[in-house]
Amino acid sequence: VESAEEQRAHVVVGNVLSSDVFYGDDADALKKWKKMGVLAVEMEAAALYMNAARCGGKALCILTISDCPLTGESLPAKERETGFNSMINIALKAATR
């Protein structure tokens, strides 16, 4: 978060749902996850944290949200690129601390 704040990036910290389904069709389930405070859906964070825990390492999941099935929002390609580049810079700064 400190690295993001230094770069004046918009950051939201919270829970995400790790799912193995890229395009799910259960709108009711998404509504329930949203009600529980889930901010986004992604596919790798749970595995990342499990492997880090298994190896006694540290892990951090930093996401750039491009499409959100919880809200129906979607970013244009240029904003996706800008957000992704910003995320990489934040991750590199955090990793070198």
C-alpha distances in whole Angstrom, upper triangle without the diagonal:
4,5,5,6,9,10,10,9,10,7,9,8,12,15,16,20,21,25,27,29,28,30,30,33,32,31,32,30,27,28,28,24,23,25,23,19,19,17,18,20,20,22,20,17,20,22,19,18,22,23,20,21,25,24,23,20,16,14,11,12,10,12,14,16,20,22,22,25,23,24,26,23,23,22,25,25,24,20,20,20,18,15,16,16,13,11,13,12,9,10,12,11,8,12,14,12
4,5,5,6,9,10,10,11,10,12,12,15,18,20,24,25,28,31,32,31,33,34,37,36,35,36,33,31,31,31,28,27,28,26,23,22,20,21,24,23,25,23,21,23,25,22,21,25,25,22,24,27,26,24,21,17,16,14,15,13,16,17,19,23,25,25,28,27,27,29,27,26,25,27,27,25,22,22,22,19,17,18,17,14,13,14,12,9,11,12,9,8,12,12,10
4,6,5,7,9,9,11,10,13,13,17,19,20,24,24,28,30,31,30,32,33,36,36,35,36,34,31,32,32,29,27,29,28,24,23,21,21,23,22,24,22,20,23,24,21,21,24,24,22,24,27,26,24,21,17,16,13,14,12,14,15,18,21,24,24,28,27,27,29,26,25,23,25,24,23,20,20,19,17,15,15,14,11,10,11,9,6,8,9,6,6,10,10,9
4,5,5,6,5,7,7,10,11,15,18,19,22,23,26,28,29,28,30,31,34,34,32,34,31,28,29,30,26,25,27,26,22,21,18,19,21,20,23,21,19,22,24,21,21,25,25,23,25,28,27,26,22,19,17,14,13,10,12,12,15,18,21,21,25,24,24,25,22,22,20,22,21,20,17,17,17,14,12,13,12,9,8,10,9,6,9,11,9,9,12,13,13
4,5,5,6,8,8,11,12,16,19,21,24,26,29,31,32,31,33,34,36,36,34,35,33,30,31,31,28,26,28,27,23,22,20,21,24,23,26,25,22,25,27,24,24,28,28,26,27,31,30,28,25,21,20,16,17,14,15,15,18,21,23,23,27,26,25,27,24,24,22,24,24,22,19,19,19,16,14,16,15,11,12,14,12,9,12,14,11,11,15,16,14
4,5,8,11,11,15,16,20,23,24,27,28,31,34,35,33,35,36,39,39,37,39,37,33,34,35,31,30,31,30,27,26,23,24,26,26,28,27,24,27,29,26,26,29,29,27,29,32,31,29,26,22,21,18,18,16,17,17,20,23,26,26,30,29,28,30,27,26,24,25,25,23,20,20,20,17,15,17,15,12,13,14,11,9,12,13,10,11,14,14,13
4,5,9,11,14,16,20,23,23,27,27,30,32,33,31,33,34,37,37,36,37,35,32,33,34,31,29,31,30,26,25,22,23,25,24,27,25,24,27,28,25,26,29,29,27,29,32,31,30,27,23,21,18,18,15,16,15,18,20,23,24,28,27,27,28,24,23,21,22,21,19,16,17,16,13,12,14,12,8,10,12,9,8,11,12,10,11,15,15,15
4,7,9,13,15,19,22,23,26,27,30,33,33,31,32,34,36,36,34,36,34,31,31,32,29,27,29,28,25,24,21,22,24,24,27,26,24,28,29,27,27,31,31,29,31,34,33,32,29,25,23,19,19,16,16,15,17,19,22,23,26,26,25,26,22,22,19,21,21,19,16,17,17,13,12,15,14,10,12,14,12,10,14,15,13,14,18,18,18
4,6,10,12,16,19,19,23,24,27,29,29,27,29,30,32,32,31,32,31,27,28,29,26,24,26,26,22,21,18,18,21,21,23,23,21,25,26,24,24,28,28,26,29,32,31,30,27,23,21,17,16,12,13,11,13,16,19,19,23,22,21,22,19,18,16,18,18,16,13,14,14,11,9,11,11,7,9,12,10,9,12,14,13,13,17,18,18
4,7,10,13,16,17,20,22,25,27,28,25,27,28,30,30,28,29,28,24,25,26,23,20,23,22,19,18,14,15,18,19,22,22,20,23,26,23,24,27,28,27,28,32,32,30,27,24,21,17,16,12,12,11,12,14,17,17,20,19,18,20,16,16,15,17,18,16,13,14,15,12,10,12,13,10,10,14,13,11,14,17,16,15,19,21,20
4,7,10,13,14,17,19,22,25,26,24,25,26,28,28,26,27,26,22,23,24,20,18,21,20,16,15,12,13,16,17,20,19,17,20,23,20,20,24,25,23,25,28,28,27,24,20,18,14,13,10,10,10,11,14,16,16,19,18,17,19,17,17,16,19,19,19,15,15,16,14,11,13,14,11,10,13,13,10,13,16,15,14,17,19,18
4,6,10,11,15,17,20,23,24,22,24,24,26,25,23,24,22,19,20,20,17,15,17,16,12,12,9,11,14,15,18,18,16,18,21,20,19,22,24,23,24,27,28,27,24,20,18,14,12,10,10,10,11,14,15,14,17,15,15,18,16,17,16,20,21,20,17,16,18,17,13,15,17,14,12,16,16,13,15,18,18,16,19,21,21
4,7,9,13,15,19,22,23,22,24,24,26,25,24,24,22,19,20,19,16,15,16,15,11,11,9,11,14,15,17,17,14,16,19,17,16,20,21,20,21,24,25,23,21,17,15,12,10,9,10,12,12,16,17,16,18,16,17,20,18,19,19,22,23,23,20,19,21,19,16,17,19,16,14,17,17,14,14,18,17,15,18,20,19
4,7,10,13,16,20,21,21,22,21,24,22,21,21,19,16,17,16,13,12,13,11,8,7,7,9,12,13,16,16,13,14,17,16,15,18,20,19,20,23,24,23,21,18,15,12,11,11,11,13,13,16,17,14,16,14,16,18,18,19,20,23,24,25,21,20,22,22,18,18,21,19,16,19,20,17,17,21,20,18,20,23,22
4,7,10,13,17,18,18,20,19,21,19,19,18,16,14,15,14,10,10,12,9,7,5,6,8,9,11,13,13,11,11,15,15,13,16,18,18,18,21,23,22,20,18,15,12,11,12,11,14,13,16,16,14,15,13,15,18,18,19,20,24,25,26,23,21,23,23,19,19,22,21,18,20,22,19,18,22,22,20,21,25,24
4,6,10,13,14,14,16,15,18,17,16,17,14,12,13,13,9,10,12,10,9,5,5,5,6,7,10,10,8,9,13,13,13,15,17,17,18,21,22,22,21,18,15,13,10,11,10,12,11,14,13,11,12,11,13,16,16,17,18,22,22,24,21,19,21,22,18,18,21,20,17,19,21,19,18,22,23,20,21,25,25
4,6,10,11,12,13,12,15,14,14,15,11,10,12,11,8,10,12,11,10,6,8,6,5,6,8,10,9,9,12,13,13,14,17,18,18,20,23,23,22,20,16,15,12,13,12,14,13,15,14,11,11,10,14,16,17,18,19,23,24,25,23,20,23,24,20,20,23,22,19,21,24,22,21,24,26,23,24,28,28
4,7,9,10,13,12,15,15,16,17,13,12,15,15,11,13,16,14,14,10,11,9,6,5,5,6,6,6,9,10,11,12,14,16,16,18,20,21,20,18,15,14,11,13,12,15,14,16,15,13,13,13,17,18,18,19,20,24,24,26,24,20,23,24,21,19,23,23,19,21,24,22,20,23,25,23,23,27,27
4,5,7,10,9,13,12,14,15,12,11,15,14,12,14,17,16,16,12,13,10,7,6,5,8,9,9,10,13,14,14,16,18,19,20,22,24,23,21,18,17,14,16,14,16,15,16,15,13,12,13,17,17,18,19,21,24,24,26,24,21,24,25,22,21,24,25,21,23,26,25,23,26,28,26,26,30,31
4,6,9,9,13,13,16,17,14,14,18,18,15,18,20,19,20,16,17,14,10,8,6,8,11,10,11,14,15,15,16,19,20,20,23,24,24,23,20,19,16,18,17,18,17,17,16,15,14,16,19,19,21,20,22,25,24,27,26,22,24,27,24,22,25,26,23,24,27,26,24,27,30,28,27,31,32
4,6,6,9,11,13,15,13,12,16,17,15,17,20,19,20,16,17,13,10,9,8,11,14,14,14,17,19,19,20,23,24,24,26,28,27,26,23,22,19,20,17,18,17,16,14,14,12,14,17,17,18,18,21,23,23,26,25,22,24,26,24,22,26,27,24,25,29,28,26,29,31,30,30,33,35
4,6,10,12,14,16,14,13,17,18,16,17,21,20,20,16,16,12,9,8,8,11,14,15,15,17,20,20,21,23,25,26,28,29,28,26,23,21,18,18,16,16,14,13,11,11,10,13,16,14,16,15,17,19,19,22,21,18,21,23,21,19,23,24,22,23,26,26,24,27,30,29,29,32,34
4,7,9,11,14,13,12,15,17,15,17,20,20,20,17,17,13,10,11,11,15,17,18,19,21,23,23,25,27,28,29,31,33,31,30,26,25,21,21,18,18,15,14,11,11,9,12,14,13,15,14,17,19,19,23,22,19,22,24,22,21,25,26,24,26,29,28,27,30,33,31,32,35,37
4,6,8,11,9,9,12,14,13,15,17,18,19,16,16,13,10,12,12,16,18,18,19,22,23,23,25,27,28,29,31,33,32,30,27,25,22,22,19,20,17,16,13,12,9,11,14,13,16,16,19,22,22,26,24,22,25,27,25,24,28,28,26,28,31,30,29,32,34,33,33,37,38
4,6,9,9,9,12,14,14,15,17,19,20,17,18,15,13,15,16,19,21,21,23,25,26,27,29,31,31,32,35,36,35,34,30,29,25,25,22,22,19,18,15,13,10,12,14,13,16,17,21,23,24,28,26,24,27,29,27,27,30,31,29,31,34,33,32,36,37,36,37,40,41
4,5,5,7,9,10,11,13,15,16,17,15,17,15,13,15,16,20,21,20,23,25,26,26,28,30,31,32,34,35,35,33,30,28,25,26,23,23,20,20,16,14,10,11,14,14,17,19,22,25,26,30,28,26,29,31,28,28,32,32,30,32,35,34,33,36,38,36,37,40,41
4,5,5,6,9,10,11,12,14,16,14,15,14,13,16,18,21,22,22,24,26,27,27,30,32,32,33,36,37,36,34,30,28,25,25,22,22,19,19,15,12,9,9,11,11,15,17,21,23,25,28,26,25,28,30,27,27,31,31,29,31,34,33,32,36,37,36,37,40,41
4,5,5,6,9,10,11,13,15,14,16,15,14,18,19,23,23,22,25,27,27,28,31,32,32,33,36,37,36,34,31,29,26,27,24,24,21,21,18,15,12,10,13,14,17,20,24,27,29,31,29,27,31,32,29,30,34,33,31,34,36,34,34,37,39,37,38,41,41
4,5,5,6,9,10,11,13,11,14,13,12,15,16,19,19,19,21,24,23,24,27,28,28,30,32,33,32,31,28,26,23,24,22,22,19,20,17,14,11,10,13,14,18,20,23,26,28,31,28,26,30,31,28,28,32,31,29,31,34,32,31,35,36,34,35,39,39
4,5,5,6,9,10,11,9,10,10,9,13,15,18,18,18,21,22,22,23,26,27,28,29,32,32,31,29,26,24,21,21,19,19,16,17,14,10,8,6,9,11,14,16,20,23,25,27,25,23,26,27,24,25,28,28,25,28,31,29,28,32,33,31,32,36,36
4,5,5,6,9,10,10,11,12,12,16,18,21,21,21,24,25,25,26,29,30,30,32,35,35,34,31,28,26,23,23,21,21,18,19,16,12,10,7,9,12,15,18,21,24,26,29,26,25,28,29,26,27,30,30,27,30,33,31,30,34,35,33,34,38,38
4,5,5,6,9,9,12,12,13,16,18,21,20,19,23,24,23,24,28,28,28,30,33,33,32,30,27,25,23,23,21,22,20,21,18,15,12,10,13,15,18,21,24,27,29,31,29,27,30,31,28,28,32,31,28,31,33,31,31,34,35,33,34,38,37
4,5,5,7,5,9,9,9,13,15,17,16,16,19,21,20,21,24,25,25,27,29,29,28,26,23,21,19,20,18,19,17,18,16,12,11,8,12,14,16,19,22,25,27,29,26,24,27,28,25,25,29,27,25,28,30,28,27,31,31,29,30,34,34
4,5,5,5,7,8,10,14,17,19,18,18,21,22,22,23,26,27,27,29,31,31,30,27,24,22,19,19,17,18,15,17,15,11,10,6,9,12,14,17,19,23,25,27,24,23,26,26,23,24,27,26,24,27,29,26,26,30,31,28,30,34,33
4,5,7,10,12,14,17,20,22,20,20,24,25,24,25,28,29,28,31,33,33,32,29,26,24,22,22,20,21,19,21,18,15,13,10,12,15,17,20,23,27,29,30,27,26,30,30,26,27,31,29,27,30,32,29,29,33,33,31,33,36,35
4,6,9,12,13,16,18,20,18,18,21,22,21,22,25,26,25,27,30,29,28,26,24,22,20,20,19,21,19,21,19,16,15,12,14,17,19,22,24,28,30,31,28,26,30,30,26,27,30,28,26,29,31,28,27,31,31,29,30,34,33
4,6,9,12,15,18,19,17,17,21,21,20,22,25,24,24,27,29,28,27,24,22,19,17,17,16,18,16,19,17,14,14,10,12,16,17,19,21,25,27,28,25,24,27,26,23,24,27,25,22,26,27,24,24,28,28,26,28,31,30
4,6,8,11,14,15,13,14,18,18,17,19,22,22,22,25,27,26,25,22,19,17,15,15,14,15,13,16,14,11,11,8,11,14,15,17,19,23,24,26,23,21,24,24,20,21,24,23,20,23,25,22,22,26,26,24,26,29,28
4,7,10,14,15,13,15,18,18,18,20,23,23,23,26,28,27,25,22,19,16,13,13,11,12,10,13,12,9,10,8,9,12,12,14,16,19,21,22,19,17,21,20,17,18,21,19,17,20,22,20,20,24,24,22,24,27,27
4,7,10,12,11,13,16,16,17,19,21,21,22,25,27,27,25,22,18,16,12,12,9,10,7,10,9,6,8,7,9,11,11,12,14,17,19,20,17,15,18,19,15,16,19,18,16,19,21,19,19,23,24,22,23,27,27
4,7,10,10,11,14,15,15,17,19,20,21,23,25,26,24,22,18,16,12,13,10,11,9,11,9,7,7,8,11,12,12,13,15,18,19,21,19,16,19,20,17,17,20,20,17,19,22,21,20,23,25,23,24,28,28
4,6,7,9,11,12,13,15,17,18,19,21,22,23,21,19,16,14,10,11,9,10,9,11,10,9,10,11,14,15,15,14,16,19,19,21,19,15,18,19,16,15,18,19,15,17,20,19,18,21,23,21,22,25,26
4,6,8,8,10,12,13,14,16,18,19,20,22,20,19,15,14,11,12,11,13,12,13,13,13,13,15,17,18,18,17,19,21,21,23,21,18,20,21,19,17,20,21,17,18,22,21,19,22,24,22,22,26,27
4,6,6,6,9,10,11,12,14,16,17,18,16,15,12,11,9,11,10,13,14,15,16,16,16,18,20,21,21,20,21,23,22,24,22,19,20,22,19,16,19,20,16,17,20,19,16,19,22,20,19,23,24
4,5,5,6,8,10,11,12,14,15,16,14,13,9,8,6,9,9,13,14,16,17,16,17,18,20,21,21,21,21,24,23,25,23,19,21,22,19,17,19,19,15,16,19,17,15,18,20,17,17,21,22
4,5,5,6,9,10,11,12,14,15,14,13,10,11,9,13,13,16,17,19,19,18,19,19,22,23,23,23,24,27,27,28,26,23,25,26,22,20,23,23,19,20,23,21,18,21,23,20,20,23,24
4,6,5,6,8,10,10,12,14,13,13,10,11,11,14,15,18,19,21,21,20,21,22,25,25,26,25,26,28,27,29,27,24,25,26,23,21,23,24,20,20,23,21,18,21,23,21,19,23,24
4,6,5,6,9,10,11,12,10,9,7,8,8,11,13,16,18,20,21,21,22,22,25,26,26,25,25,28,27,28,26,23,23,24,21,19,21,21,17,17,20,18,15,17,19,17,16,19,20
4,5,5,6,8,10,10,9,8,6,8,8,12,14,18,19,22,23,22,23,23,26,27,27,27,27,30,29,30,28,25,26,26,23,21,23,22,19,19,21,19,16,18,20,17,16,20,20
4,5,5,6,9,10,10,10,9,11,12,16,17,21,22,25,25,24,25,25,28,29,29,29,30,32,32,33,31,28,29,29,26,24,26,26,22,22,25,23,20,22,24,20,19,23,23
4,5,5,6,8,8,9,9,12,13,16,18,22,23,25,26,26,27,27,30,31,31,30,31,33,32,33,31,28,28,29,26,24,26,26,22,21,24,22,19,20,23,20,18,21,22
4,5,5,6,5,6,6,9,11,15,18,21,23,26,27,26,28,28,30,32,31,31,31,33,32,33,31,28,28,29,26,23,25,24,21,20,22,20,17,18,20,17,15,18,18
4,5,5,6,7,8,12,14,17,20,23,25,28,29,28,29,28,31,33,33,33,33,36,35,36,33,30,31,31,28,26,28,27,23,23,25,23,20,21,23,19,18,21,21
4,6,8,10,11,15,16,20,22,26,27,30,31,30,31,31,34,35,35,35,35,38,36,38,36,33,33,34,31,28,30,30,26,25,27,26,22,24,25,22,20,23,23
4,5,9,11,14,17,20,23,26,28,31,32,31,32,33,35,37,36,36,36,38,37,37,36,33,33,33,30,28,29,29,25,24,26,24,21,22,23,20,18,20,21
4,7,10,13,16,20,23,26,28,31,32,32,33,33,35,37,37,36,36,39,37,38,36,33,33,33,30,28,29,28,25,24,26,24,20,21,22,19,17,19,19
4,7,10,13,17,20,23,26,28,30,30,31,31,33,35,34,34,33,36,34,35,33,30,30,30,27,25,26,25,21,21,22,20,17,17,19,16,13,16,16
4,7,10,13,17,20,23,26,27,27,29,28,31,32,31,31,30,33,32,32,30,27,27,27,24,22,23,22,18,18,19,17,14,15,16,12,11,14,13
4,7,10,13,17,19,22,24,23,25,25,27,29,28,27,27,29,28,28,26,23,24,24,21,19,20,19,15,15,17,15,11,13,15,11,10,14,14
4,6,10,13,16,19,21,20,23,22,24,26,24,24,23,26,25,25,23,20,21,21,17,16,17,16,12,13,14,12,9,12,13,10,10,13,13
4,6,10,12,15,17,17,19,19,21,22,21,20,20,23,22,22,20,17,18,18,15,13,15,14,11,12,14,12,9,13,14,12,12,16,16
4,7,10,13,15,15,18,18,19,21,19,18,17,20,19,19,17,14,15,15,11,10,12,11,7,9,11,9,7,11,12,10,12,15,16
4,6,9,11,12,15,15,16,17,15,14,14,16,16,16,14,11,13,13,9,8,11,11,7,10,12,11,10,14,15,14,15,18,19
4,6,9,11,14,15,15,15,13,11,10,13,12,13,10,8,10,10,6,6,9,9,7,10,12,11,11,15,16,16,17,20,21
4,6,7,10,11,11,12,9,8,8,11,12,13,10,8,11,12,8,9,13,12,10,13,16,15,15,18,20,19,21,24,25
4,7,10,12,11,10,8,6,5,8,9,11,9,6,10,11,9,9,13,13,12,15,17,17,18,20,22,22,23,26,27
4,7,9,9,7,6,4,7,10,11,14,12,10,13,15,12,13,17,17,16,18,21,20,21,24,25,25,26,29,30
4,5,6,5,5,6,9,13,14,17,14,13,16,17,15,15,19,19,17,20,23,21,22,25,26,25,27,30,31
4,5,5,7,9,12,15,17,20,18,16,20,21,18,19,23,23,21,23,26,25,25,28,30,28,30,33,34
4,6,8,11,14,17,20,22,19,18,21,22,19,20,24,23,21,24,27,25,25,29,30,28,30,33,33
4,5,9,12,15,18,20,17,17,21,21,18,20,23,23,21,25,27,25,26,29,30,29,31,34,34
4,7,10,13,16,18,16,15,19,20,18,19,23,23,22,25,27,26,27,30,31,30,32,35,36
4,7,10,13,15,13,12,16,17,15,17,20,20,19,22,24,23,24,27,28,28,30,33,33
4,7,9,12,10,9,13,14,13,14,17,18,17,20,22,22,23,26,27,27,29,31,32
4,6,8,6,6,10,11,10,11,14,15,15,18,20,20,21,23,25,25,27,29,30
4,6,5,6,9,10,11,12,15,16,16,19,20,21,22,25,26,27,28,31,32
4,6,5,6,9,10,10,12,14,15,17,19,20,21,23,25,26,27,29,31
4,5,5,6,9,10,11,12,14,16,17,18,20,21,23,24,26,28,29
4,5,5,6,8,10,10,12,14,15,16,18,20,21,22,24,26,27
4,6,5,6,9,10,10,12,14,15,16,18,20,21,22,24,26
4,5,5,6,9,10,11,12,14,15,17,19,20,21,23,25
4,5,5,6,9,10,11,12,14,16,17,18,20,22,23
4,5,5,6,9,10,10,12,14,15,16,18,20,22
4,5,5,6,9,10,11,12,14,15,16,19,20
4,5,5,6,9,10,11,12,14,15,17,19
4,5,5,6,9,10,11,12,14,16,17
4,5,5,6,9,10,10,12,14,16
4,5,5,6,9,10,10,12,15
4,5,5,6,9,10,11,13
4,6,5,6,9,10,11
4,5,5,6,9,10
4,5,5,6,9
4,6,5,7
4,6,6
4,6
4
